[in-house]
Each structure stands twice: as C-alpha cells, then as structure tokens.
Amino acid sequence: MKRENFNSRLGFILVSAGCAIGIGNVWKFPYVAGANGGGVFVLFYILFLLCMGVPVLTMELAVGRASRKSAVLGYKELEKPGSKWHIHGWFCLLGNYLLMMYYTTVAGWMGSYFVKFIKGTFTAGMSTDAVSAEFPNMLGNPVEMTIFMAIIVVAGFAVCSMGLQKGLEKITKYMMGALLVLIVVLAIHSLTLPGSMDGVKFYLLPDFNKAAEVGLGNVIVAAMNQAFFTLSLGIGSMEIFGSYMSKDHTLTGESLRICGLDTFVAFMSGLIIFPACFSFGVDTTQGPALIFMTLPNIFVNMAGGRVWGALFFLFMIFASFSTVIAVFENLLAGCMDNFGWDRKKAVIVNLVLVLIASMPCVLGYNLWSDLHIIGARDVLDSEDFLVSNLLLPIGSLIYLLFCVTKWGWGFDNYLAEANEGKGIKLSKGFKYYFMFVVPALIVVILIKGLI
C-alpha cells in the first residue's frame, strides 16, 4: 500500500502542532502558571521546552521519517536484527487508545458548554452558585455526557475517513486558522477589561518573590513537567506525522516551529484568562475548576458574556478536537500498517472500539462514581495517571535511548536523519547532552509523577 504524504509543509506543521495543542495548553497551562507564580513559571517553561522538548520531538519525528511507518513497524525497520525495541511500539498504540478513553469525554465537556452558552443556559445576573452547579450537574448526567462524547468520536473518525490530505490535513488547516483568529480576538477582548493590566503583569513579569512563596524548586519542576507533557511525546503521536513528512527541511527547524505554535496558543490562553480573572477579582490558583466553574461566572457578569462564553468554548473545542483527530489518525495508521486493513475497515473497527472504551470515563462521574482504580483516583484520573505519569515519560526515554545509544538506531543515524534538508542543523556536540542530561531530566519527571 502506497504511503500517504502531507500535501504541504504548512499542513504537516499545523497537524503536528494541532496534536500537541490541546487541553494541556488551553486548560492546564494557565492554571499551573497561576499556581506557580506566573512570570517565573513561564520563563522556566520556555527554557525546558527548548532544552528538553525540542530534542525528544526531533527523535520521535526522525524514527517516523526514516522508517515511513507507524510506531511498531518503524522500530522494526530501524532496529538491529534480533533486538526488541519494537515492543515499545505496541505500548505506543495502547497509549493512544488510553488517551482517547478520557480525552473524548473532556472534549465533549467543551461541546456541552458551548451549547449551553448558545442556548442561553448561562444568563446575565445568574448567581455564582447556579453557574458553578452546572458542572457537577453535567457530570452527573450520563446521557448528556454520552451524547457529547459520541459526537466528538463520530466527527473525529468522519474526518479521518476522508484520508490524510482531504480529511485530516484539510480540516486541520481550517480549524487551526479559526482557532488562531479566535484566540487573538478573545485575548484582545480580555485586555480591554478594567483592571486587566494587573493580570498581564502577574502573568508576564517574572516576580521571584512570588515564586519563592511557592518554592522555586516547585516552580522549576512544574515548568519542566508542563514543557514535557505539552507535546504528548512518548506514545508515537508525533512519530506518525514524521512518517508522512517530506525530507525537504531539517527536523530541528520543524520541531521549533511546532513548539512555537504550541507555545503561542498556551501563552495566548493565559492572556485570555489572567486579565479576566484579575478584572473580576477571581483567584487564579483554582486548578481545573478555573475553566468550567470560574470562567463561566466571569462571562455571565461581563457585557456580551453569552457571546464571549460561546466563542471561548468554541476555541476550546477546536483545541481539543485537533488532538482527537490527530490521535485517531495514529490509531488508524497503526491498524493499517500492522494488520493490513484498508482505511474504511480501520475507521469502522476503531469507531466502535473507542465509543465502547470511552464509556467507563463517562460513567465514572455518575453511575460508577464509587469506582476507584488506582488508589483514590476515579476512572478519568486513573487513565490519565497511566498515560501522563507512566507511558509518556517512559516512552520518551525509550525513543531517546533508541536514537542515541549504540544498542538502538545509533546517534549518527539519528543525526543524519534529523539534519537532512534545509534549515537548522544539530551539532555532533549534543551527543553527550542527549545521552546523559536529557534522560536525567526525564527520570526526574517520572519519579515526581510517581511520588
């Protein structure tokens, strides 16, 4: 079967960035920044993204581009005879399924809130308690949650069923274009609110006294975690897009562009949220509740809040859906490569499989609310723990060791692939940094996640 390719370089960058841009950027980044002193956190985040995120991203893309195959067969193509690196490819596929088992539900929450703002469920003058109650009410309604999760899953596979160029690439271009326009419009609106500049100062001006209150070490570790997790590295989500890309440009240059777009969206999300929070005197350290309980309260109290609320959750839908369709493409490619299925069969089987596999997360907040799988964690948190705290860091470590050690593909082979094409080239001098420093940073993240 002939390997599909992206129609354009822009398509590759937007789809890859779309995979990275997700709930972690537009939901987690602002509240983690808020809880860790604002500007100092942002400074360390960018530093770790460059010194850790970009190198591992080039490695995952290199395995894909050199092999022209998805994770399992990609390893098999490049590993030495008799070695077993390809076993990790099956864990990559498992990781993508696990990720979608809860990500589709959370993306459905965004859809539900968008509809609530369009319908006028949230109205001017609503009490804080009434607005805040909408979130637990939604979680307690399995029918509503199932409907919105199913819409996300069916829509995602419908896009992927049209193929790489006509489906994923074409739709992502429109969606990412709309997302970037929306995020700029929302940020400009937030900056016009009274008292918004206090939020901007908190967010952008590094204040080491604030960081010291949290503990500088805690801020650094939080920034390292966020920089690592924002790119979804370690489960082959990016490797597949390497297998579709051309060899015209170096992987370092393309990785910097993907990280740049990913960071821009995370950064602009903060410019939407912090000025609005400071304008309305809202605590920025509230964690996950910030999006579904705090921000709706802000929207119902501002002029034109129904429109701004609808636009914000439309932006959130685009951000989460771009990840959904990118990971769905990974699932389809894995099945087509490993089992010889055509795209149609892969879509039908995976559509049914993901719908069924997503139900425990949906029910985990209502009918199965007493179910705790890992410690005291509910279904969603247990699934997220397996992906975020185990599969992503361990997988990234395996990709890295595969690319830089003599037992794997080898540093020289990786470097030759990474430097092929026009653009920024990596020096051989990075070899020992990649072999010792980056693995040590990933181990710190792994241990921190397990503790």
C-alpha positions in Angstrom: 0.0 0.0 0.0 1.4 3.4 -1.0 2.4 5.6 1.9 0.3 8.8 2.2 2.0 12.1 2.5 1.1 15.6 3.5 0.1 17.9 0.7 2.2 20.8 2.1 4.7 21.8 4.7 2.1 24.0 6.3 -0.2 21.0 6.6 2.4 19.0 8.4 3.2 21.8 10.9 -0.5 22.6 11.6 -1.5 18.9 12.0 1.6 18.2 14.3 1.0 21.4 16.3 -2.7 20.5 16.4 -1.8 17.2 18.0 0.3 19.0 20.6 -2.2 21.8 21.1 -4.9 20.5 23.3 -6.4 20.7 26.7 -2.9 20.8 28.3 -2.3 24.1 26.6 -5.6 25.9 27.0 -6.7 24.5 30.3 -3.8 23.2 32.3 -1.1 25.8 31.3 -3.0 28.8 32.7 -3.9 27.3 36.0 -0.5 25.7 36.5 1.1 29.1 35.7 -1.3 30.8 38.1 -0.5 28.3 40.9 3.3 28.7 40.4 3.9 32.4 40.5 3.1 33.5 36.9 6.0 35.0 35.0 8.8 33.0 36.6 7.0 29.8 35.7 6.6 30.9 32.1 10.3 31.7 31.9 11.3 28.2 33.0 8.7 26.6 30.8 10.2 28.1 27.7 13.7 27.1 28.8 12.7 23.5 29.4 10.7 23.3 26.1 13.9 24.3 24.2 16.4 22.1 26.1 14.2 19.0 26.6 11.0 19.1 24.5 12.5 20.0 21.1 15.3 17.3 21.2 12.9 14.5 22.1 10.4 15.7 19.4 13.1 15.6 16.8 13.8 12.0 17.8 10.2 10.8 17.5 9.9 12.6 14.1 13.2 11.1 13.0 12.0 7.5 13.7 8.9 8.2 11.7 10.5 9.9 8.7 13.4 7.4 8.4 11.1 4.4 8.5 8.0 5.8 6.7 6.0 3.6 9.1 3.9 3.9 12.3 5.5 3.0 15.7 5.7 -0.8 15.7 7.0 -1.2 12.1 9.0 2.0 12.5 11.1 0.4 15.2 11.4 -2.9 13.3 12.6 -1.0 10.2 15.4 0.7 12.1 16.4 -1.6 15.0 19.3 -4.0 14.8 18.4 -7.7 13.9 17.2 -9.6 17.0 16.6 -6.6 19.2 13.2 -5.9 20.7 12.7 -2.1 20.6 9.6 -2.6 18.5 7.8 -4.0 21.6 7.5 -0.3 22.7 5.6 0.4 19.5 2.7 -1.7 20.9 2.7 0.3 24.1 2.6 3.4 22.0 -0.6 2.1 20.3 -2.0 1.2 23.7 -1.2 4.7 25.0 -3.1 6.3 22.2 -6.2 4.2 23.0 -5.9 5.0 26.7 -5.5 8.7 26.0 -8.7 8.7 23.8 -10.6 6.8 26.5 -10.8 10.0 28.6 -9.8 12.8 26.2 -13.0 12.3 24.1 -15.1 12.8 27.3 -13.3 16.0 28.2 -13.6 17.3 24.6 -17.3 16.5 25.0 -17.5 18.8 28.0 -16.2 21.6 25.8 -19.0 20.9 23.4 -21.6 20.8 26.1 -20.6 24.2 27.5 -20.5 25.7 24.0 -24.1 24.6 23.5 -25.1 25.9 27.0 -23.8 29.4 26.1 -25.5 29.3 22.6 -28.8 28.2 24.2 -28.7 30.8 26.9 -28.4 28.3 29.8 -25.9 30.9 31.3 -27.6 34.2 31.5 -26.6 37.7 32.9 -27.3 38.0 36.6 -27.1 34.3 37.4 -25.9 33.6 40.9 -22.3 32.3 41.4 -23.7 29.1 42.9 -26.1 28.5 39.9 -23.3 28.9 37.4 -20.9 26.7 39.4 -23.6 24.0 39.8 -23.8 23.4 36.0 -20.5 21.5 36.0 -21.5 18.8 38.6 -24.9 18.6 37.1 -23.4 17.8 33.7 -21.0 15.2 35.2 -24.0 13.6 37.0 -25.9 13.2 33.7 -24.7 10.1 31.8 -27.0 10.7 28.8 -25.7 14.2 28.2 -22.1 13.1 28.7 -22.5 10.1 26.3 -24.1 12.2 23.6 -21.3 14.8 23.5 -18.6 12.2 23.8 -20.2 10.3 20.9 -20.4 13.4 18.7 -16.7 14.0 19.2 -15.8 10.4 18.4 -18.0 10.1 15.3 -17.0 13.5 14.0 -13.3 12.7 14.6 -13.4 9.4 12.6 -15.6 11.0 9.9 -12.7 13.5 9.3 -10.1 10.7 9.3 -12.1 8.5 7.0 -11.5 11.1 4.2 -7.8 10.3 4.2 -4.7 12.2 5.3 -4.8 15.1 2.7 -8.5 15.5 2.1 -9.6 14.8 5.7 -7.0 15.4 8.5 -4.8 18.0 6.7 -7.6 20.0 5.1 -9.9 20.1 8.1 -7.0 20.9 10.5 -5.9 23.9 8.3 -9.4 25.5 8.6 -9.8 24.6 12.2 -6.3 25.8 13.3 -6.9 29.0 11.3 -10.2 29.6 13.1 -8.5 28.7 16.5 -5.8 31.3 16.0 -8.2 34.0 15.0 -10.5 33.2 17.9 -7.6 33.2 20.4 -6.4 36.6 19.3 -10.0 38.1 19.4 -10.6 36.7 22.9 -7.2 37.9 24.2 -7.8 41.5 22.8 -11.2 41.5 24.5 -9.7 40.4 27.8 -7.1 43.1 27.6 -9.8 45.8 27.3 -11.5 44.8 30.6 -11.0 47.2 33.5 -8.0 46.2 35.8 -6.8 43.7 33.2 -3.2 45.0 33.2 -2.7 43.6 36.8 -3.3 40.2 35.3 -0.9 40.8 32.5 1.8 41.9 35.0 1.3 38.8 37.1 1.5 36.6 34.0 4.4 38.2 32.1 6.6 39.9 34.6 8.9 37.4 36.5 8.5 38.0 40.2 10.9 35.8 42.1 9.3 36.8 45.4 6.0 35.2 44.3 7.9 32.2 43.1 9.7 32.0 46.5 6.3 31.8 48.2 5.5 28.6 46.2 9.1 27.4 46.4 11.5 28.0 43.5 12.2 24.2 43.2 8.4 23.5 42.9 8.1 26.2 40.2 11.0 24.7 38.2 9.6 21.1 38.5 6.1 22.3 37.5 7.6 24.1 34.5 9.6 21.1 33.5 6.5 18.9 33.7 4.4 21.2 31.6 7.1 21.7 29.0 7.4 17.9 28.7 3.7 17.0 28.7 2.6 19.7 26.3 4.0 17.9 23.3 2.4 14.5 24.0 5.8 12.8 23.4 6.5 9.1 24.1 3.4 7.3 22.6 4.1 7.8 18.9 1.6 10.6 18.5 4.2 12.6 16.7 6.1 9.7 15.1 3.3 9.0 12.7 3.4 12.6 11.3 7.2 12.1 10.8 6.3 9.1 8.6 4.1 11.3 6.4 6.5 14.3 6.1 9.0 15.3 3.3 12.8 15.4 3.7 13.0 19.0 2.4 13.5 20.5 5.9 15.6 19.6 9.0 13.7 18.2 11.9 15.2 20.7 14.4 13.7 23.6 12.4 10.3 21.9 12.0 10.3 20.9 15.7 10.9 24.5 16.7 8.0 25.7 14.5 5.7 23.1 16.1 6.8 24.1 19.6 6.5 27.8 18.7 2.9 27.4 17.6 2.1 25.2 20.6 3.6 27.7 23.0 1.8 30.6 21.2 -1.6 29.0 21.9 -0.7 28.3 25.5 0.7 31.8 26.0 -2.4 33.4 24.5 -4.7 31.3 26.6 -3.1 32.9 29.6 -3.7 36.3 28.1 -7.4 35.4 27.9 -7.7 34.0 31.4 -5.5 36.1 33.7 -6.7 39.6 32.7 -10.3 38.4 33.0 -9.6 36.8 36.4 -7.9 39.9 37.8 -10.6 42.2 36.3 -13.3 40.3 38.2 -11.2 39.6 41.3 -11.0 35.9 40.8 -8.4 33.6 42.3 -6.1 32.2 39.6 -4.9 29.2 41.5 -8.1 27.2 41.5 -6.9 24.4 39.2 -9.2 22.5 36.9 -12.3 24.3 38.2 -11.0 27.5 36.6 -12.4 26.6 33.1 -15.8 25.1 34.0 -16.8 27.0 37.1 -14.8 30.2 37.4 -14.7 31.4 33.8 -18.5 30.9 33.2 -19.1 33.1 36.2 -16.9 35.8 34.7 -18.7 35.6 31.3 -22.2 35.9 32.8 -21.1 39.1 34.5 -19.5 40.8 31.5 -21.2 42.8 28.7 -22.0 40.4 25.8 -20.9 37.5 28.1 -23.1 34.9 26.3 -21.2 35.6 23.0 -17.8 35.7 24.6 -18.5 32.4 26.5 -19.7 30.7 23.4 -16.6 31.9 21.5 -14.3 30.7 24.3 -15.7 27.2 24.4 -15.7 27.1 20.5 -12.0 27.8 20.8 -11.7 25.0 23.4 -13.5 22.6 21.1 -11.0 23.4 18.2 -8.0 22.9 20.6 -9.2 19.6 21.9 -10.6 18.3 18.6 -7.3 18.9 16.8 -5.7 16.5 19.2 -8.5 14.0 18.9 -8.3 13.7 15.1 -4.5 13.6 15.1 -4.5 10.7 17.6 -7.3 8.9 15.7 -5.1 9.1 12.6 -2.4 7.4 14.7 -4.8 4.6 15.7 -5.9 4.1 12.0 -2.3 4.1 10.8 -1.3 1.6 13.4 -4.1 -0.8 12.4 -3.5 -0.3 8.6 0.3 -0.9 9.0 0.2 -3.8 11.4 -2.9 -5.7 10.3 -3.1 -4.8 6.6 -6.5 -3.2 6.9 -7.8 -0.6 4.5 -8.8 2.8 5.9 -12.5 2.1 5.8 -12.2 -1.1 7.9 -9.8 0.6 10.3 -12.3 3.5 10.8 -15.3 1.2 11.5 -13.4 -1.0 13.9 -11.8 1.9 15.8 -15.1 3.9 15.9 -16.8 1.1 17.7 -13.8 0.4 19.9 -13.3 4.0 21.0 -17.0 4.5 21.7 -17.1 1.5 24.0 -13.7 2.2 25.6 -14.8 5.8 26.4 -17.9 4.8 28.4 -16.1 4.0 31.7 -14.8 7.6 31.9 -18.4 8.9 31.1 -19.9 6.7 33.8 -17.1 7.3 36.3 -18.7 10.5 37.3 -22.3 9.2 37.9 -23.3 5.5 37.8 -19.8 4.3 38.6 -18.8 7.2 40.8 -17.7 4.8 43.6 -15.2 3.1 41.3 -11.6 3.9 42.2 -9.0 2.1 40.1 -5.5 3.4 41.1 -5.5 4.5 44.8 -8.3 7.0 45.4 -8.4 8.1 41.7 -11.6 8.0 39.8 -11.7 6.5 36.2 -10.6 9.6 34.4 -7.7 10.3 36.8 -6.6 6.7 36.7 -6.5 6.6 32.9 -4.7 10.0 32.9 -2.2 8.7 35.5 -1.3 5.7 33.3 -0.7 7.9 30.2 0.8 11.1 31.8 2.9 9.6 34.6 4.0 6.3 33.1 3.6 5.9 29.3 4.7 9.4 28.2 7.9 9.7 30.3 8.9 6.1 29.9 8.1 6.2 26.2 10.1 9.4 25.7 13.1 7.8 27.5 12.9 4.8 25.2 12.7 6.9 22.0 15.7 8.9 23.2 17.8 5.8 24.1 16.9 4.2 20.8 18.2 7.3 18.9 21.4 8.0 20.9 22.8 4.6 22.0 24.7 2.0 20.1 22.2 -0.7 21.1 19.4 1.2 19.3 19.4 3.0 16.0 22.5 5.0 17.0 23.3 8.7 17.3 25.0 9.0 13.9 21.9 7.6 12.1 19.6 9.8 14.1 21.7 12.9 13.5 21.9 12.3 9.7 18.1 12.0 9.5 17.5 15.0 11.8 19.8 17.2 9.7 18.5 16.1 6.3 17.0 19.1 4.4 17.3 22.8 4.6 17.2 24.6 8.0 18.8 24.5 11.5 21.1 21.6 11.9 22.1 19.8 15.1 25.8 19.6 16.1 27.5 16.3 17.0 28.5 18.1 20.2 25.0 17.5 21.5 25.6 13.7 21.7 26.6 13.6 25.4 23.9 16.1 26.4 21.3 13.9 24.8 22.8 10.7 26.3 23.1 11.9 29.9 21.4 15.2 30.7 18.0 14.8 28.9 17.5 11.2 30.2 18.2 12.5 33.7 15.6 15.3 33.3 13.0 12.7 32.1 13.8 10.4 35.1 13.2 13.4 37.4 9.8 13.9 35.8 9.0 10.2 36.0 9.9 9.9 39.7 8.0 13.2 40.5 4.9 11.8 38.7 5.0 8.5 40.6 5.5 10.3 44.0 
